[in-house]
Amino acid sequence: MPIKVFIYDDNESRRDSLKALVELTPEILFTGAAADCSNLANDMTAYEPDVVLMDINMPNVDGMEGLRQIRQSFPHIKVLMQTVFDDSEKIFTSIRNGASGYILKKDSPQRILQAIQEVH
């Protein structure tokens, strides 16, 4: 049974490359993506992911709020926060608020896939 992954990232090319990475990995299944967490409840209900790759900084509804909503309404879903820089304050806050882990956007594709498998 593949690990189902949903991606939140406001950067379209980043979403596309994460999608391509996931689609090239047989044990991981890309289920969907969005530019922010505005429709989070609908996304989680429709796509039923096992793991969410969550960008911390997004317009409208950001990753911290998205994480809060997932923890509240979909506690079985694992959330991997992703950030551009090693912002220890935001990373610490997201882990404290229930994130399963985090990746840096500059991490290698292998490290990202490993992180998805580890939190799952």
mmCIF file of the C-alpha atoms, coordinates in Angstrom:
data_MODEL
# 
_entry.id   MODEL 
# 
loop_
_atom_site.group_PDB 
_atom_site.id 
_atom_site.type_symbol 
_atom_site.label_atom_id 
_atom_site.label_alt_id 
_atom_site.label_comp_id 
_atom_site.label_asym_id 
_atom_site.label_entity_id 
_atom_site.label_seq_id 
_atom_site.pdbx_PDB_ins_code 
_atom_site.Cartn_x 
_atom_site.Cartn_y 
_atom_site.Cartn_z 
_atom_site.occupancy 
_atom_site.B_iso_or_equiv 
_atom_site.pdbx_formal_charge 
_atom_site.auth_seq_id 
_atom_site.auth_comp_id 
_atom_site.auth_asym_id 
_atom_site.auth_atom_id 
_atom_site.pdbx_PDB_model_num 
ATOM 1   C CA . MET A 1 1   ? 0.000   0.000  0.000  1.00 0.00 ? 1   MET A CA 1 
ATOM 2   C CA . PRO A 1 2   ? 1.687   3.245  -1.109 1.00 0.00 ? 2   PRO A CA 1 
ATOM 3   C CA . ILE A 1 3   ? 2.004   6.251  1.209  1.00 0.00 ? 3   ILE A CA 1 
ATOM 4   C CA . LYS A 1 4   ? -0.493  8.877  0.007  1.00 0.00 ? 4   LYS A CA 1 
ATOM 5   C CA . VAL A 1 5   ? 0.983   12.402 -0.043 1.00 0.00 ? 5   VAL A CA 1 
ATOM 6   C CA . PHE A 1 6   ? -0.664  15.826 -0.401 1.00 0.00 ? 6   PHE A CA 1 
ATOM 7   C CA . ILE A 1 7   ? 1.457   18.965 -0.968 1.00 0.00 ? 7   ILE A CA 1 
ATOM 8   C CA . TYR A 1 8   ? 0.810   22.536 0.205  1.00 0.00 ? 8   TYR A CA 1 
ATOM 9   C CA . ASP A 1 9   ? 3.191   25.084 -1.314 1.00 0.00 ? 9   ASP A CA 1 
ATOM 10  C CA . ASP A 1 10  ? 2.529   28.518 -2.793 1.00 0.00 ? 10  ASP A CA 1 
ATOM 11  C CA . ASN A 1 11  ? 5.418   28.111 -5.257 1.00 0.00 ? 11  ASN A CA 1 
ATOM 12  C CA . GLU A 1 12  ? 4.066   26.367 -8.366 1.00 0.00 ? 12  GLU A CA 1 
ATOM 13  C CA . SER A 1 13  ? 7.439   25.099 -9.603 1.00 0.00 ? 13  SER A CA 1 
ATOM 14  C CA . ARG A 1 14  ? 8.189   23.703 -6.124 1.00 0.00 ? 14  ARG A CA 1 
ATOM 15  C CA . ARG A 1 15  ? 4.798   21.907 -6.116 1.00 0.00 ? 15  ARG A CA 1 
ATOM 16  C CA . ASP A 1 16  ? 5.546   20.513 -9.584 1.00 0.00 ? 16  ASP A CA 1 
ATOM 17  C CA . SER A 1 17  ? 8.999   19.231 -8.622 1.00 0.00 ? 17  SER A CA 1 
ATOM 18  C CA . LEU A 1 18  ? 7.712   17.620 -5.416 1.00 0.00 ? 18  LEU A CA 1 
ATOM 19  C CA . LYS A 1 19  ? 4.900   16.020 -7.407 1.00 0.00 ? 19  LYS A CA 1 
ATOM 20  C CA . ALA A 1 20  ? 7.398   14.675 -9.969 1.00 0.00 ? 20  ALA A CA 1 
ATOM 21  C CA . LEU A 1 21  ? 9.641   13.341 -7.194 1.00 0.00 ? 21  LEU A CA 1 
ATOM 22  C CA . VAL A 1 22  ? 6.733   11.570 -5.505 1.00 0.00 ? 22  VAL A CA 1 
ATOM 23  C CA . GLU A 1 23  ? 5.396   10.178 -8.801 1.00 0.00 ? 23  GLU A CA 1 
ATOM 24  C CA . LEU A 1 24  ? 8.813   8.649  -9.582 1.00 0.00 ? 24  LEU A CA 1 
ATOM 25  C CA . THR A 1 25  ? 8.755   6.745  -6.289 1.00 0.00 ? 25  THR A CA 1 
ATOM 26  C CA . PRO A 1 26  ? 6.684   3.532  -6.467 1.00 0.00 ? 26  PRO A CA 1 
ATOM 27  C CA . GLU A 1 27  ? 6.014   3.300  -2.715 1.00 0.00 ? 27  GLU A CA 1 
ATOM 28  C CA . ILE A 1 28  ? 4.652   6.870  -2.530 1.00 0.00 ? 28  ILE A CA 1 
ATOM 29  C CA . LEU A 1 29  ? 1.470   8.100  -4.237 1.00 0.00 ? 29  LEU A CA 1 
ATOM 30  C CA . PHE A 1 30  ? 0.837   11.770 -5.115 1.00 0.00 ? 30  PHE A CA 1 
ATOM 31  C CA . THR A 1 31  ? -2.802  12.563 -4.285 1.00 0.00 ? 31  THR A CA 1 
ATOM 32  C CA . GLY A 1 32  ? -3.000  16.331 -4.786 1.00 0.00 ? 32  GLY A CA 1 
ATOM 33  C CA . ALA A 1 33  ? -1.600  19.801 -4.137 1.00 0.00 ? 33  ALA A CA 1 
ATOM 34  C CA . ALA A 1 34  ? -2.697  23.345 -3.347 1.00 0.00 ? 34  ALA A CA 1 
ATOM 35  C CA . ALA A 1 35  ? -1.139  26.822 -3.098 1.00 0.00 ? 35  ALA A CA 1 
ATOM 36  C CA . ASP A 1 36  ? -2.414  27.393 0.458  1.00 0.00 ? 36  ASP A CA 1 
ATOM 37  C CA . CYS A 1 37  ? -4.648  25.876 3.129  1.00 0.00 ? 37  CYS A CA 1 
ATOM 38  C CA . SER A 1 38  ? -7.853  27.785 2.218  1.00 0.00 ? 38  SER A CA 1 
ATOM 39  C CA . ASN A 1 39  ? -9.713  24.547 1.413  1.00 0.00 ? 39  ASN A CA 1 
ATOM 40  C CA . LEU A 1 40  ? -7.870  22.270 3.828  1.00 0.00 ? 40  LEU A CA 1 
ATOM 41  C CA . ALA A 1 41  ? -10.898 20.400 5.208  1.00 0.00 ? 41  ALA A CA 1 
ATOM 42  C CA . ASN A 1 42  ? -12.158 19.643 1.685  1.00 0.00 ? 42  ASN A CA 1 
ATOM 43  C CA . ASP A 1 43  ? -8.642  18.655 0.524  1.00 0.00 ? 43  ASP A CA 1 
ATOM 44  C CA . MET A 1 44  ? -8.108  16.230 3.417  1.00 0.00 ? 44  MET A CA 1 
ATOM 45  C CA . THR A 1 45  ? -11.576 14.699 3.042  1.00 0.00 ? 45  THR A CA 1 
ATOM 46  C CA . ALA A 1 46  ? -11.344 14.334 -0.741 1.00 0.00 ? 46  ALA A CA 1 
ATOM 47  C CA . TYR A 1 47  ? -7.743  13.073 -1.009 1.00 0.00 ? 47  TYR A CA 1 
ATOM 48  C CA . GLU A 1 48  ? -7.300  11.231 2.322  1.00 0.00 ? 48  GLU A CA 1 
ATOM 49  C CA . PRO A 1 49  ? -3.500  11.599 2.467  1.00 0.00 ? 49  PRO A CA 1 
ATOM 50  C CA . ASP A 1 50  ? -1.308  9.733  4.939  1.00 0.00 ? 50  ASP A CA 1 
ATOM 51  C CA . VAL A 1 51  ? 1.315   12.506 4.907  1.00 0.00 ? 51  VAL A CA 1 
ATOM 52  C CA . VAL A 1 52  ? 1.055   16.222 4.109  1.00 0.00 ? 52  VAL A CA 1 
ATOM 53  C CA . LEU A 1 53  ? 4.086   18.225 2.973  1.00 0.00 ? 53  LEU A CA 1 
ATOM 54  C CA . MET A 1 54  ? 3.260   21.636 4.445  1.00 0.00 ? 54  MET A CA 1 
ATOM 55  C CA . ASP A 1 55  ? 5.013   24.858 3.451  1.00 0.00 ? 55  ASP A CA 1 
ATOM 56  C CA . ILE A 1 56  ? 5.217   27.109 6.528  1.00 0.00 ? 56  ILE A CA 1 
ATOM 57  C CA . ASN A 1 57  ? 5.026   30.463 4.703  1.00 0.00 ? 57  ASN A CA 1 
ATOM 58  C CA . MET A 1 58  ? 2.061   30.799 2.324  1.00 0.00 ? 58  MET A CA 1 
ATOM 59  C CA . PRO A 1 59  ? -0.393  33.646 1.624  1.00 0.00 ? 59  PRO A CA 1 
ATOM 60  C CA . ASN A 1 60  ? -3.999  33.562 2.855  1.00 0.00 ? 60  ASN A CA 1 
ATOM 61  C CA . VAL A 1 61  ? -4.034  30.467 5.094  1.00 0.00 ? 61  VAL A CA 1 
ATOM 62  C CA . ASP A 1 62  ? -0.443  29.552 6.026  1.00 0.00 ? 62  ASP A CA 1 
ATOM 63  C CA . GLY A 1 63  ? 1.145   26.293 7.096  1.00 0.00 ? 63  GLY A CA 1 
ATOM 64  C CA . MET A 1 64  ? 0.920   26.969 10.846 1.00 0.00 ? 64  MET A CA 1 
ATOM 65  C CA . GLU A 1 65  ? -2.861  27.408 10.587 1.00 0.00 ? 65  GLU A CA 1 
ATOM 66  C CA . GLY A 1 66  ? -3.065  24.395 8.234  1.00 0.00 ? 66  GLY A CA 1 
ATOM 67  C CA . LEU A 1 67  ? -1.190  22.302 10.781 1.00 0.00 ? 67  LEU A CA 1 
ATOM 68  C CA . ARG A 1 68  ? -3.575  23.443 13.528 1.00 0.00 ? 68  ARG A CA 1 
ATOM 69  C CA . GLN A 1 69  ? -6.609  22.444 11.447 1.00 0.00 ? 69  GLN A CA 1 
ATOM 70  C CA . ILE A 1 70  ? -5.158  19.024 10.589 1.00 0.00 ? 70  ILE A CA 1 
ATOM 71  C CA . ARG A 1 71  ? -4.290  18.288 14.229 1.00 0.00 ? 71  ARG A CA 1 
ATOM 72  C CA . GLN A 1 72  ? -7.799  19.316 15.266 1.00 0.00 ? 72  GLN A CA 1 
ATOM 73  C CA . SER A 1 73  ? -9.866  17.572 12.597 1.00 0.00 ? 73  SER A CA 1 
ATOM 74  C CA . PHE A 1 74  ? -7.588  14.927 11.033 1.00 0.00 ? 74  PHE A CA 1 
ATOM 75  C CA . PRO A 1 75  ? -5.229  13.805 13.836 1.00 0.00 ? 75  PRO A CA 1 
ATOM 76  C CA . HIS A 1 76  ? -4.281  10.586 11.988 1.00 0.00 ? 76  HIS A CA 1 
ATOM 77  C CA . ILE A 1 77  ? -2.612  12.546 9.150  1.00 0.00 ? 77  ILE A CA 1 
ATOM 78  C CA . LYS A 1 78  ? 1.139   13.119 9.544  1.00 0.00 ? 78  LYS A CA 1 
ATOM 79  C CA . VAL A 1 79  ? 2.436   16.604 8.709  1.00 0.00 ? 79  VAL A CA 1 
ATOM 80  C CA . LEU A 1 80  ? 5.958   17.318 7.476  1.00 0.00 ? 80  LEU A CA 1 
ATOM 81  C CA . MET A 1 81  ? 6.666   21.046 7.611  1.00 0.00 ? 81  MET A CA 1 
ATOM 82  C CA . GLN A 1 82  ? 8.890   22.453 4.873  1.00 0.00 ? 82  GLN A CA 1 
ATOM 83  C CA . THR A 1 83  ? 10.721  25.731 5.040  1.00 0.00 ? 83  THR A CA 1 
ATOM 84  C CA . VAL A 1 84  ? 13.283  27.616 2.957  1.00 0.00 ? 84  VAL A CA 1 
ATOM 85  C CA . PHE A 1 85  ? 15.693  28.389 5.754  1.00 0.00 ? 85  PHE A CA 1 
ATOM 86  C CA . ASP A 1 86  ? 16.529  26.855 9.088  1.00 0.00 ? 86  ASP A CA 1 
ATOM 87  C CA . ASP A 1 87  ? 14.044  29.005 11.024 1.00 0.00 ? 87  ASP A CA 1 
ATOM 88  C CA . SER A 1 88  ? 14.362  27.268 14.371 1.00 0.00 ? 88  SER A CA 1 
ATOM 89  C CA . GLU A 1 89  ? 11.594  29.345 15.994 1.00 0.00 ? 89  GLU A CA 1 
ATOM 90  C CA . LYS A 1 90  ? 8.943   28.372 13.417 1.00 0.00 ? 90  LYS A CA 1 
ATOM 91  C CA . ILE A 1 91  ? 10.197  24.793 13.237 1.00 0.00 ? 91  ILE A CA 1 
ATOM 92  C CA . PHE A 1 92  ? 10.112  24.494 17.043 1.00 0.00 ? 92  PHE A CA 1 
ATOM 93  C CA . THR A 1 93  ? 6.607   25.982 17.172 1.00 0.00 ? 93  THR A CA 1 
ATOM 94  C CA . SER A 1 94  ? 5.322   23.638 14.456 1.00 0.00 ? 94  SER A CA 1 
ATOM 95  C CA . ILE A 1 95  ? 6.791   20.545 16.170 1.00 0.00 ? 95  ILE A CA 1 
ATOM 96  C CA . ARG A 1 96  ? 5.283   21.718 19.480 1.00 0.00 ? 96  ARG A CA 1 
ATOM 97  C CA . ASN A 1 97  ? 1.937   22.152 17.685 1.00 0.00 ? 97  ASN A CA 1 
ATOM 98  C CA . GLY A 1 98  ? 1.949   18.575 16.417 1.00 0.00 ? 98  GLY A CA 1 
ATOM 99  C CA . ALA A 1 99  ? 4.011   18.423 13.230 1.00 0.00 ? 99  ALA A CA 1 
ATOM 100 C CA . SER A 1 100 ? 5.602   15.014 12.715 1.00 0.00 ? 100 SER A CA 1 
ATOM 101 C CA . GLY A 1 101 ? 8.844   16.509 11.410 1.00 0.00 ? 101 GLY A CA 1 
ATOM 102 C CA . TYR A 1 102 ? 10.304  19.035 9.015  1.00 0.00 ? 102 TYR A CA 1 
ATOM 103 C CA . ILE A 1 103 ? 12.403  19.275 5.881  1.00 0.00 ? 103 ILE A CA 1 
ATOM 104 C CA . LEU A 1 104 ? 14.354  22.156 4.421  1.00 0.00 ? 104 LEU A CA 1 
ATOM 105 C CA . LYS A 1 105 ? 13.478  23.017 0.837  1.00 0.00 ? 105 LYS A CA 1 
ATOM 106 C CA . LYS A 1 106 ? 17.163  22.684 -0.059 1.00 0.00 ? 106 LYS A CA 1 
ATOM 107 C CA . ASP A 1 107 ? 17.248  19.063 1.221  1.00 0.00 ? 107 ASP A CA 1 
ATOM 108 C CA . SER A 1 108 ? 18.117  16.433 -1.381 1.00 0.00 ? 108 SER A CA 1 
ATOM 109 C CA . PRO A 1 109 ? 15.295  14.493 -3.079 1.00 0.00 ? 109 PRO A CA 1 
ATOM 110 C CA . GLN A 1 110 ? 16.493  11.361 -1.251 1.00 0.00 ? 110 GLN A CA 1 
ATOM 111 C CA . ARG A 1 111 ? 16.248  13.150 2.117  1.00 0.00 ? 111 ARG A CA 1 
ATOM 112 C CA . ILE A 1 112 ? 12.695  14.357 1.335  1.00 0.00 ? 112 ILE A CA 1 
ATOM 113 C CA . LEU A 1 113 ? 11.560  10.828 0.387  1.00 0.00 ? 113 LEU A CA 1 
ATOM 114 C CA . GLN A 1 114 ? 13.266  9.417  3.479  1.00 0.00 ? 114 GLN A CA 1 
ATOM 115 C CA . ALA A 1 115 ? 11.463  11.966 5.679  1.00 0.00 ? 115 ALA A CA 1 
ATOM 116 C CA . ILE A 1 116 ? 8.072   11.014 4.164  1.00 0.00 ? 116 ILE A CA 1 
ATOM 117 C CA . GLN A 1 117 ? 8.750   7.337  4.847  1.00 0.00 ? 117 GLN A CA 1 
ATOM 118 C CA . GLU A 1 118 ? 10.038  8.020  8.376  1.00 0.00 ? 118 GLU A CA 1 
ATOM 119 C CA . VAL A 1 119 ? 7.001   10.016 9.527  1.00 0.00 ? 119 VAL A CA 1 
ATOM 120 C CA . HIS A 1 120 ? 4.621   7.532  7.952  1.00 0.00 ? 120 HIS A CA 1 
# 
